[in-house]
Amino acid sequence: MKAIVVTNEAAGTAGMTLTERPEPAAAINDVVVRIHASGFVPTELAWPSTWTDRLDRSRTPSIPGHELAGVVTALGYGTTGLSVGQRVFGLADWHRDGTLAEYVAIEARNLAPLPGDVDFTVGASLPISGLTAWQGLFQHGRLQAGQSVLAHGAAGAVGTMVTQLAREAGAYVIGTGRAADREKALDFGAHEFVDLGNDALEDVGQVDLVFDVIGGDVQKTSAAMIKAGGTLVSVVGPVEARPADGLAVDFVVAADRAELGEIVQRVRDGRLRTNIGAVATLDGAVTAFNSTERTKGKTIIRVRP
């Protein structure tokens, strides 16, 4: 099969190559999926799991990418809940070969059914962004109607999901970003927008929940803005700044079939829009990932026409 592989951590996306790799086989509780579309997060090339297995042994050359939408082609021993020929989408294991390929072997529990009226490209854009937003807001942030949310990176793939899900839950959403992000953040549902390059973030006042995708000084300022009993949720590693009277939570997104079902149902009925910035073919993926132009939204690789 065709697949994109990486062998050199220091090279980043410039070290990606498109090559031929053996098709994977389904282990116990696995399925093999013929991939139609794949998502990719550039920061994963800095994750240890891209380069080593759970015993810290090198697993290069490795196939990156963890988001997928496609069709089940084989079932491993003991696999239940899915069937050959079924449309699925989901989140691949961090320590196994990923989804920038024509096929992937993946635990069945990491997948959810993809309804026939949802395009594969849309399905592949949902797992990381959607699950990160969902888990950060509701599982870790315990968001309630009537609360206020400060959503950093509100025009990005995760930020637009955070904004929409928080607003649907009855929260008041203040989005942040660059000046050029204002229109997009408001279009995706932010009630207000803060230009981090020109506006004083602290002028927003106190908020119940901060969803941090930036870290650093922005995180420190944000922590001081959290109301008593509020929460700082971060996806950028260990939290350095903590609220004086609240919680600070950093987390790694996890696959969850039920949550994927909630997310895709919202897409189907128009309550949730995905944020796709660019679509490229597998043959053109390396070029797309190394583009010097800033993509506002997620880049999706369409593996099959």
FENKATA-V251965 format. One record per pair of residues at least 12 apart in sequence whose C-alpha atoms are under 7 Angstrom apart, sorted by the first residue. I is the first residue (numbers start at 0). J is the second residue. If there is no record, write none. Layout:
I/J ; I/J
This chain:
0/19 ; 0/20 ; 0/21 ; 0/22 ; 0/101 ; 1/17 ; 1/18 ; 1/19 ; 1/20 ; 1/100 ; 1/101 ; 2/17 ; 2/18 ; 2/19 ; 2/20 ; 2/62 ; 2/99 ; 2/100 ; 2/101 ; 3/15 ; 3/16 ; 3/17 ; 3/18 ; 3/62 ; 3/99 ; 3/100 ; 4/16 ; 4/17 ; 4/60 ; 4/61 ; 4/62 ; 4/63 ; 5/59 ; 5/60 ; 5/61 ; 5/62 ; 6/59 ; 6/60 ; 6/61 ; 8/44 ; 11/44 ; 12/288 ; 12/289 ; 13/289 ; 15/285 ; 16/285 ; 22/102 ; 23/102 ; 23/103 ; 23/104 ; 24/104 ; 25/73 ; 25/74 ; 25/75 ; 25/104 ; 26/75 ; 26/76 ; 27/75 ; 27/76 ; 27/77 ; 27/78 ; 28/75 ; 28/76 ; 28/77 ; 28/78 ; 28/106 ; 28/107 ; 29/74 ; 29/75 ; 29/78 ; 29/104 ; 29/105 ; 29/106 ; 29/107 ; 30/71 ; 30/73 ; 30/74 ; 30/75 ; 30/104 ; 30/105 ; 30/106 ; 30/107 ; 31/71 ; 31/72 ; 31/73 ; 31/74 ; 31/102 ; 31/103 ; 31/104 ; 31/105 ; 32/69 ; 32/70 ; 32/71 ; 32/72 ; 32/102 ; 32/103 ; 32/104 ; 33/69 ; 33/70 ; 33/71 ; 33/72 ; 33/101 ; 33/102 ; 33/103 ; 34/67 ; 34/68 ; 34/69 ; 34/70 ; 34/101 ; 34/102 ; 34/302 ; 35/68 ; 35/69 ; 35/119 ; 35/301 ; 35/302 ; 35/303 ; 36/67 ; 36/68 ; 36/69 ; 36/119 ; 36/120 ; 36/123 ; 36/299 ; 36/300 ; 36/301 ; 36/302 ; 36/303 ; 37/64 ; 37/66 ; 37/67 ; 37/68 ; 37/98 ; 37/99 ; 37/123 ; 37/299 ; 37/300 ; 37/301 ; 38/64 ; 38/65 ; 38/66 ; 38/67 ; 38/123 ; 38/124 ; 38/298 ; 38/299 ; 38/300 ; 39/64 ; 39/65 ; 39/66 ; 39/298 ; 39/299 ; 48/93 ; 48/94 ; 49/61 ; 49/63 ; 49/93 ; 49/94 ; 52/94 ; 53/94 ; 61/96 ; 62/96 ; 62/97 ; 62/99 ; 63/96 ; 63/97 ; 63/98 ; 63/99 ; 64/97 ; 64/98 ; 64/99 ; 65/90 ; 65/91 ; 65/92 ; 65/97 ; 65/98 ; 66/89 ; 66/90 ; 66/91 ; 66/98 ; 66/123 ; 66/126 ; 66/127 ; 67/88 ; 67/89 ; 67/90 ; 67/98 ; 67/123 ; 68/87 ; 68/88 ; 68/89 ; 68/119 ; 68/122 ; 68/123 ; 69/86 ; 69/87 ; 69/88 ; 69/119 ; 70/84 ; 70/85 ; 70/86 ; 70/87 ; 71/83 ; 71/84 ; 71/85 ; 71/86 ; 72/84 ; 78/107 ; 86/112 ; 86/113 ; 87/110 ; 87/111 ; 87/112 ; 87/113 ; 88/110 ; 88/111 ; 88/112 ; 88/113 ; 88/122 ; 88/123 ; 89/109 ; 89/110 ; 89/111 ; 89/126 ; 90/109 ; 90/110 ; 90/126 ; 90/254 ; 91/105 ; 91/109 ; 101/302 ; 108/256 ; 109/254 ; 109/255 ; 109/256 ; 110/256 ; 111/256 ; 111/259 ; 111/260 ; 117/267 ; 120/299 ; 120/301 ; 121/273 ; 124/273 ; 124/275 ; 124/297 ; 124/299 ; 125/273 ; 126/259 ; 128/156 ; 128/157 ; 128/160 ; 129/157 ; 129/160 ; 129/262 ; 130/252 ; 130/258 ; 130/259 ; 131/157 ; 131/252 ; 132/157 ; 132/160 ; 132/161 ; 135/232 ; 139/248 ; 140/208 ; 140/230 ; 140/232 ; 144/168 ; 144/169 ; 144/170 ; 145/169 ; 145/170 ; 145/171 ; 146/170 ; 146/171 ; 146/207 ; 147/170 ; 147/171 ; 147/172 ; 147/206 ; 147/207 ; 147/208 ; 148/170 ; 148/171 ; 148/172 ; 148/173 ; 148/206 ; 148/207 ; 148/208 ; 148/209 ; 149/172 ; 149/173 ; 149/174 ; 149/206 ; 149/208 ; 149/209 ; 149/210 ; 150/162 ; 150/172 ; 150/173 ; 150/174 ; 150/175 ; 150/209 ; 150/210 ; 150/211 ; 151/174 ; 151/175 ; 151/176 ; 151/210 ; 151/211 ; 151/212 ; 152/175 ; 152/176 ; 152/212 ; 153/174 ; 153/175 ; 153/176 ; 153/184 ; 154/176 ; 154/180 ; 154/183 ; 154/184 ; 155/295 ; 155/296 ; 156/274 ; 156/296 ; 156/297 ; 159/184 ; 159/187 ; 159/274 ; 162/187 ; 162/188 ; 162/189 ; 163/187 ; 163/188 ; 163/271 ; 166/188 ; 171/190 ; 172/189 ; 172/190 ; 172/191 ; 173/189 ; 173/190 ; 173/191 ; 173/192 ; 174/189 ; 174/191 ; 174/192 ; 174/193 ; 175/192 ; 175/193 ; 175/194 ; 175/195 ; 176/193 ; 176/194 ; 176/195 ; 177/194 ; 177/195 ; 177/196 ; 178/194 ; 201/220 ; 201/224 ; 204/224 ; 205/224 ; 205/225 ; 205/226 ; 206/224 ; 206/225 ; 206/226 ; 207/225 ; 207/226 ; 207/229 ; 207/230 ; 208/225 ; 208/229 ; 208/230 ; 208/231 ; 209/221 ; 209/230 ; 209/231 ; 209/232 ; 210/231 ; 210/232 ; 210/233 ; 211/232 ; 211/233 ; 211/234 ; 212/233 ; 212/234 ; 212/235 ; 213/235 ; 214/235 ; 218/240 ; 219/240 ; 222/240 ; 222/241 ; 222/242 ; 223/242 ; 225/242 ; 227/244 ; 227/245 ; 228/244 ; 228/245 ; 229/245 ; 229/246 ; 230/245 ; 230/246 ; 230/247 ; 231/246 ; 231/247 ; 231/248 ; 232/247 ; 232/248 ; 232/249 ; 233/248 ; 233/249 ; 233/250 ; 234/249 ; 234/250 ; 234/251 ; 236/249 ; 237/249 ; 274/296 ; 274/297 ; 275/296 ; 275/297 ; 275/298 ; 276/294 ; 276/295 ; 276/296 ; 276/297 ; 276/298 ; 277/294 ; 277/297 ; 277/298 ; 277/299 ; 278/298 ; 278/299 ; 278/300 ; 278/301 ; 279/299 ; 279/300 ; 279/301 ; 280/300 ; 280/301 ; 280/302 ; 281/300 ; 281/301 ; 281/302 ; 284/300
